[in-house]
Amino acid sequence: MKTTISTKGQIVLPAEFRNQDGIAPGHEFEIERLDRGEYRLVLTTPPKNLGLVDWLLECPDKDFFVPVESESTDSLDPMDS
């Protein structure tokens, strides 16, 4: 995939990659020069809760997480608080 450097020296990360990896404004990257014309870009700010679901699913106590029945929050009146 190609991208272009702007007159300000900015490089646009294509939307396809941003969407796949959950990259949003404010995420930080490190850039390393590997060789002439070769660079590596590494995300240093992991997306919020990255890997949380996988970590929870690896819980050694099987059936620890069970669905909890509750009524819809649509029926709650905010003035009752």
C-alpha positions in Angstrom: 0.0 0.0 0.0 1.3 3.5 -0.8 1.1 6.7 1.1 2.5 10.2 0.6 4.5 12.5 2.8 3.0 16.0 3.1 4.9 19.3 2.9 4.9 19.3 6.7 6.6 16.0 6.8 3.5 14.1 7.9 2.8 10.5 6.7 -0.8 9.3 6.4 -1.4 5.8 7.7 -4.1 4.4 5.4 -7.6 4.1 6.9 -7.6 0.3 6.2 -4.7 -0.1 8.7 -6.1 2.3 11.2 -9.4 0.5 11.2 -7.8 -3.0 11.5 -5.7 -2.1 14.4 -8.0 0.4 16.2 -5.6 3.3 15.7 -7.0 6.7 16.6 -5.8 10.3 16.9 -3.4 10.6 19.8 -1.9 7.2 19.5 1.9 7.4 19.5 4.5 5.6 17.4 8.2 5.1 17.4 10.0 5.2 14.1 13.3 3.5 13.5 15.6 3.9 10.6 16.6 0.5 9.5 18.6 1.4 6.4 18.6 4.1 3.7 14.9 4.4 2.6 13.8 1.6 5.0 11.9 2.5 8.2 9.9 0.7 10.9 6.9 2.2 12.6 5.8 0.7 15.9 2.7 1.6 17.9 3.8 2.6 21.4 0.4 3.5 22.8 -1.6 0.2 22.8 -5.4 0.6 22.2 -7.4 0.7 25.4 -8.0 -2.8 26.8 -5.9 -4.5 24.1 -6.0 -8.2 24.8 -8.5 -8.0 27.6 -11.0 -10.3 26.1 -8.3 -12.9 25.4 -7.0 -12.6 28.9 -10.5 -13.1 30.4 -11.2 -16.1 28.2 -8.0 -17.7 29.5 -9.4 -17.7 33.0 -8.4 -21.1 34.6 -11.7 -21.3 36.5 -14.0 -22.5 33.7 -17.6 -21.1 33.7 -16.4 -18.3 36.0 -18.0 -15.8 33.7 -21.7 -16.4 33.4 -24.4 -14.3 31.8 -26.4 -12.1 34.2 -30.0 -11.5 33.5 -31.1 -7.9 33.9 -33.7 -5.7 32.5 -33.0 -3.2 29.8 -31.6 0.1 30.8 -34.1 1.7 28.4 -36.7 1.4 31.1 -34.7 3.2 33.8 -35.7 6.7 34.7 -32.7 9.0 35.2 -34.7 11.1 37.6 -35.1 8.2 40.1 -31.4 8.4 41.0 
